[in-house]
Each structure stands twice: as structure tokens, then as C-alpha cells.
Amino acid sequence: MRYRHCGRESVTPEPPCYDAPMLRTLLAVSALLVVLMVACSGEGGSTRPAGTATVLSSPTAAACTPAKAAAPGTTSVTLTSAGVARRYLLHIPPGYDGATAVPVVLALHPYAANAQLMLDITRLPDMADRAGFIVVAADATGAPQLWNIEKSSGAADDVAFLRDLIARIDGDLCIDRDRTYAAGYSNGGGMALRLACEMPERVAAVGVVASQYVSCDGIAALVAFHGTADPILPFAGGPRPDAPGLNLLPVRRAVSEWARQLGCDGLAQITVPSSEVELSTYQRCRLGTGEALLYTVIGGGHSWPGGVPLPEFIVGKTTQQLDATQVIWDFFAAHPHGR
């Protein structure tokens, strides 16, 4: 029997795929940076633009009777899954009325980070308030926290946890089940892809940034972002001197393999939206909602384009020529589940 691990094959089971030790330092520094920025600016995660968004919902989405009311804002919630208490942050937009079914975006943080840092870097709650969707940012497990994207035995069953989380959200809130999406950063990107493979009946589209890639069969539409100068997960893939035995797939190959699973054309159409961005579009995809995009950030680092910049000497450059959060949401909005 052969096993897939971090984009390569092995004849024996291996432990979960970790980002480099460097990433532990990166995210510890990043957490402190975000805290300092919030303290200095006086703006926390609960500060949102004024006004009420128009809530996007599928024409076929059933209204909820009775209404499932919830107050707008971000709250911390605990869910027991497989006997373990797990935390997630739930963000409700101001336009939510409890009766109209709305989309939900699962936000999955990088290795050694947490749900709050994911929201701070990406500003997903701000986007949710403008567009009218719910954000659920979950915490992984361990110290430092890590998503078990390879489904390794002895580690947390994160697929089961996220299934339980979706079921909890379905019960508590008025959710458009044709518009469940997953967005992930680094190790969280790998978890988003894994979830799409494990729940093809539910996850409509996936957005990943500086992602780890997993070997699995998915039919969800995909939009991916990766910097050519990423020092943590190199764009070109291959062996890494700081992580012996780890051999990464090239990003273009990983995305093209996902596109192949969707039945897309083998060659992508290449456009150049700006001096720092190249877009590869895989077209005429036959399965799922049928599209795969790769935004290659020229000279970009292990960072969220358009997000809160992390320390450049550790993570590399954060481009401001592209807003990954906006692009991901626009992509999600265009790709409801193709039932």
C-alpha cells in the first residue's frame, strides 16, 4: 500500500504534514504585530462599516420558518466534537434577519495561528458585512495549532469536526446550503481542499492562499493565490532544506491537477491583470461548478494579497495590487453548488 504525504508518495504512514519551523516564528511575530496594530489604531475586530448589506441567496434557497435569529457581530462559540471541546468564531452580518437563507464561508487559519488572526489578516468580517454572508473561523488543535490535512491517525479528525461544525451552523442559523464555501491560508488552505474532497455534496467552491496541497479528488470550483518568492511553501515545489524529507508539488502542477479533476482544458489561458499578478484560467470545466483559477503573485511571499502585511523579512512581500478577500468572495458569489 502507498500513502500520500505532503504531495509525495511513501510506502509507510507518516505523521501530519507541518509547515517549516520558520512558520512558527512567523506567526508568533504576526500575532504580536496584529495586536500592536489594533492597539495603536483603536480599531478592533468588532468595528464594522455602517449600513446594512444586501443578503445574497440562491433563488431556490428555502426561507427559515420560524426564523433563526442571531445578533450581528463576532462571538466565540464552543462545540464538542468527538468528545473534545473545539472553539470557533462566528461572525453575523448586520443584514441577517434569520428568515432569509444566507451563504456561509468557513475560514481556516495557517499553522501555529488561530481563528482570530485569520480574521484580522484577511478582514473577512468586513467583507461579510458588505456582502451579507456569515463567516465561521474555526481553531485547529495542538500546540502550535495544526490542521490534520492528511487525516493521519493519532491526530484530531478535523474533517469530522468541520462536518459537526457545519451541522451545528445549519441547526442554529438560516443557511443557504448551496452556498457553503471554504477559504484557507497555508496549512488552512490544505484543510479547505481536504474538506471539499470529503464533502463534495456541500462545499461549492474553495479559495486558498499560499496553500499546502493535498492529493484528493475534489469537484469544487477553485481560486488559488501563491507568490513566486514564497519562502515557506516554494512556488516551484521540490525539496526544502529546512524540512528534510518534505518534497512539495509545484503550485502550477497542483492547481492544474485540480482543474483536471474538474474536466477543464489541459492548458490554462494566461492574462496579466497588473505588473505583480498573472492569472491562469482553466476553462470549459465539466464537473462541479466548473472553474479553476490561479493568481500567481510575481515576487510575492507567504502572504495574503491585499491583507494585513506580515513582517517582510520573514514572510516576504505582501502585494497590494490584488485583494484576495474581495476576489475570493466574488468567485464564491459566482459559484453556488452545481446540484
C-alpha positions in Angstrom: 0.0 0.0 0.0 1.2 3.5 -0.8 0.5 6.7 1.2 0.3 10.3 0.0 2.0 12.8 2.3 2.6 16.5 1.5 2.3 16.0 -2.2 4.6 12.8 -2.4 4.2 9.1 -2.1 5.5 6.9 0.7 5.4 3.2 1.4 4.7 3.8 5.2 2.3 6.0 7.1 3.8 9.3 8.2 2.9 12.0 10.7 0.9 15.1 9.7 2.5 17.5 7.2 3.9 20.5 9.1 4.9 23.9 7.6 8.6 24.7 8.2 9.7 25.6 11.8 10.2 29.1 10.3 6.5 29.5 10.1 6.1 29.0 13.9 8.3 32.1 14.3 6.4 34.0 11.6 3.0 33.5 13.1 4.1 34.3 16.6 5.5 37.6 15.4 2.4 38.1 13.2 0.1 37.7 16.2 2.1 40.3 18.1 2.1 42.6 15.1 -1.7 42.4 14.8 -2.2 43.1 18.5 0.1 46.1 18.2 -1.7 47.4 15.1 -5.1 47.1 16.8 -3.9 48.7 20.0 -2.3 51.6 18.1 -5.2 52.2 15.7 -8.0 51.8 18.3 -9.8 49.6 15.7 -10.7 46.0 16.8 -12.2 43.1 15.0 -15.7 44.3 16.1 -15.5 47.6 14.2 -17.6 47.3 11.0 -18.8 49.6 8.3 -22.1 51.3 8.8 -25.1 50.2 6.9 -26.9 47.0 6.0 -25.7 44.7 3.2 -28.0 43.2 0.6 -28.0 39.5 1.5 -27.1 37.2 -1.4 -29.2 34.0 -1.5 -29.9 31.3 -4.1 -33.3 31.6 -5.8 -34.1 28.1 -4.7 -33.0 28.6 -1.1 -35.8 27.9 1.3 -36.8 30.6 3.9 -36.5 29.6 7.5 -39.8 29.3 9.5 -39.6 30.0 12.3 -36.7 32.5 11.9 -33.3 31.6 13.4 -32.4 34.9 14.9 -28.8 35.9 15.8 -27.3 39.2 16.8 -24.8 40.8 14.4 -21.1 40.8 15.3 -18.5 38.3 16.2 -18.8 35.8 19.1 -16.7 32.9 20.4 -18.5 29.6 20.5 -17.6 26.2 21.7 -18.6 22.9 20.0 -17.9 19.4 21.4 -16.7 17.1 18.6 -15.5 13.6 19.3 -15.6 14.4 23.0 -13.2 17.4 22.6 -14.3 21.0 23.1 -13.4 23.0 20.0 -13.7 26.8 19.6 -14.8 28.8 16.6 -15.6 32.4 15.9 -19.0 33.2 14.4 -19.5 36.4 12.6 -23.0 37.5 11.7 -23.5 40.4 9.2 -25.9 43.2 10.0 -28.3 42.3 7.2 -29.0 38.8 8.6 -32.7 38.5 9.6 -32.9 34.8 10.5 -35.5 34.1 7.8 -33.6 34.6 4.6 -31.1 31.8 3.9 -27.6 33.3 3.5 -24.2 31.9 2.4 -21.5 30.8 4.9 -17.7 31.0 4.5 -15.5 28.7 6.6 -12.2 30.4 7.3 -9.3 28.2 8.2 -6.1 29.6 9.7 -2.4 28.8 9.0 -0.2 26.5 11.1 0.5 28.0 14.5 -2.1 30.7 14.1 -5.7 30.8 15.3 -9.2 31.9 14.2 -8.8 35.5 15.3 -5.5 36.0 13.5 -7.1 34.6 10.3 -10.0 37.2 10.6 -7.6 40.0 11.4 -5.2 39.3 8.4 -8.0 38.7 5.8 -10.6 41.2 7.1 -13.2 38.7 6.1 -15.8 40.1 8.6 -15.6 43.5 6.9 -16.3 41.7 3.5 -19.1 39.7 5.1 -20.8 42.9 6.4 -20.7 44.5 2.9 -21.8 41.4 1.1 -24.2 39.7 3.6 -22.7 36.3 4.3 -21.8 34.5 7.6 -18.2 33.8 8.5 -17.2 30.8 10.7 -13.5 30.8 11.6 -12.5 27.6 13.4 -9.5 26.8 15.5 -7.3 23.8 14.8 -5.8 21.7 17.6 -2.3 21.2 19.1 0.4 23.4 20.4 1.1 25.0 18.0 -2.3 24.6 16.3 -2.3 22.5 13.1 -5.0 21.1 10.7 -4.7 17.4 10.1 -5.0 17.7 6.4 -3.5 14.2 5.7 -6.1 12.5 8.0 -3.2 10.9 10.0 -4.2 8.5 12.7 -3.5 9.7 16.2 -4.2 13.3 15.3 -7.5 15.2 15.5 -10.1 14.2 13.0 -10.6 17.7 11.6 -12.9 16.5 8.8 -15.3 15.1 11.4 -15.0 18.3 13.4 -15.8 20.5 10.4 -18.8 18.2 9.5 -20.1 18.7 13.0 -19.5 22.4 12.8 -21.5 22.7 9.6 -24.3 20.7 11.1 -24.3 23.0 14.1 -24.4 26.1 11.9 -27.3 24.5 9.9 -29.2 24.0 13.1 -28.6 27.4 14.6 -28.8 29.7 11.6 -30.6 30.2 8.3 -28.0 28.9 5.9 -28.2 28.6 2.1 -26.9 25.1 1.7 -26.0 25.7 -2.0 -23.6 28.4 -0.9 -21.2 26.8 1.6 -17.6 27.8 0.9 -14.2 27.2 2.4 -11.3 29.7 2.5 -7.9 28.8 3.9 -4.4 30.1 4.3 -1.3 27.9 4.2 -2.0 24.7 6.2 -5.6 26.0 6.4 -5.7 26.0 2.6 -4.8 22.3 2.6 -7.7 21.7 5.1 -10.1 23.7 2.9 -9.2 21.5 -0.1 -9.5 18.3 2.0 -12.9 19.4 3.2 -14.0 20.0 -0.4 -12.9 16.4 -1.3 -14.6 14.9 1.7 -17.9 16.9 1.4 -18.4 17.3 -2.4 -22.2 17.4 -1.8 -21.9 20.5 0.3 -18.8 22.6 -0.4 -19.4 24.7 -3.6 -16.1 26.4 -4.0 -12.7 26.8 -2.3 -10.3 29.8 -2.0 -6.7 29.1 -0.9 -3.8 31.4 -0.3 -0.1 30.3 -0.1 -1.6 26.8 0.4 -0.4 23.4 1.1 -1.9 21.0 -1.4 -3.4 17.6 -0.7 -3.8 14.6 -3.0 -7.6 14.1 -3.1 -10.5 14.1 -5.6 -12.5 17.4 -5.5 -15.1 18.9 -7.8 -15.4 22.3 -6.1 -14.5 25.4 -8.1 -11.1 26.6 -7.0 -9.4 30.0 -6.8 -5.8 29.9 -5.6 -3.1 32.6 -4.9 0.6 31.9 -4.5 3.7 34.1 -4.5 6.7 33.2 -6.7 9.0 34.2 -3.8 7.2 32.3 -1.1 10.0 31.3 1.4 7.7 28.9 3.4 6.0 26.9 0.6 8.1 27.5 -2.5 6.1 28.1 -5.7 8.4 25.8 -7.7 7.9 23.0 -5.1 10.6 20.4 -4.6 12.7 19.5 -1.5 13.2 22.0 1.2 16.5 22.3 3.2 14.7 23.4 6.4 12.3 20.3 6.3 14.2 17.1 5.4 12.1 14.6 3.5 9.4 17.1 2.5 9.0 17.3 -1.2 6.3 19.8 -2.4 4.4 19.8 -5.6 4.9 22.8 -7.8 2.0 25.1 -7.4 1.1 25.2 -11.1 1.0 21.4 -11.2 -1.1 21.2 -8.1 -3.7 23.6 -9.5 -3.7 22.0 -12.9 -4.3 18.6 -11.3 -7.3 20.0 -9.5 -8.5 21.5 -12.8 -8.0 18.2 -14.5 -10.4 16.6 -11.9 -12.9 19.3 -12.9 -12.6 18.2 -16.5 -11.1 21.5 -17.6 -9.0 22.2 -20.7 -5.4 21.0 -20.1 -3.8 24.4 -20.8 -4.8 27.5 -18.9 -5.5 30.8 -20.5 -2.9 33.3 -19.2 -3.6 37.0 -18.6 -1.7 39.7 -16.7 -4.1 41.9 -14.7 -1.2 44.0 -13.2 2.6 44.2 -13.0 2.7 41.9 -10.0 -0.1 39.5 -10.9 -0.5 36.7 -13.5 -3.8 34.9 -13.8 -4.2 31.3 -15.1 -7.8 30.4 -16.0 -8.7 26.8 -16.7 -11.7 26.8 -18.9 -14.6 24.6 -20.1 -14.6 22.5 -17.0 -17.3 19.8 -17.0 -17.7 18.9 -13.3 -18.9 20.7 -10.3 -19.4 24.4 -10.8 -16.6 24.2 -13.4 -13.8 26.7 -12.9 -10.2 26.8 -11.6 -8.1 30.0 -11.3 -4.5 30.6 -10.2 -3.4 34.1 -9.3 0.4 34.0 -9.4 1.9 36.9 -7.4 5.2 37.9 -9.0 7.7 38.4 -6.2 5.0 37.7 -3.6 5.8 36.0 -0.4 3.9 33.7 2.0 1.2 36.3 2.5 -2.4 37.2 1.9 -2.6 39.6 -1.1 -4.2 42.9 0.0 -4.4 41.7 3.6 -2.6 43.0 6.7 1.1 42.9 5.8 3.2 40.5 7.9 6.9 41.0 8.6 8.6 41.1 5.2 11.9 39.9 6.5 10.2 36.6 7.5 7.3 36.1 5.1 8.3 38.1 2.0 6.3 40.8 0.2 2.6 41.3 0.5 1.2 42.7 -2.7 -1.4 45.4 -2.6 -2.2 45.2 -6.3 -4.7 42.4 -5.6 -7.3 42.0 -2.8 -7.5 38.2 -2.3 -10.5 38.6 0.1 -12.5 40.5 -2.5 -11.5 38.2 -5.3 -12.4 35.1 -3.3 -15.8 36.4 -2.3 -16.6 37.5 -5.9 -15.6 34.0 -7.0 -17.7 32.3 -4.3 -20.7 34.5 -5.2 -20.4 33.4 -8.8 -20.2 29.7 -7.9 -23.2 28.2 -6.0 -23.3 24.5 -5.7 -24.0 22.9 -9.1 -26.6 20.4 -7.9 
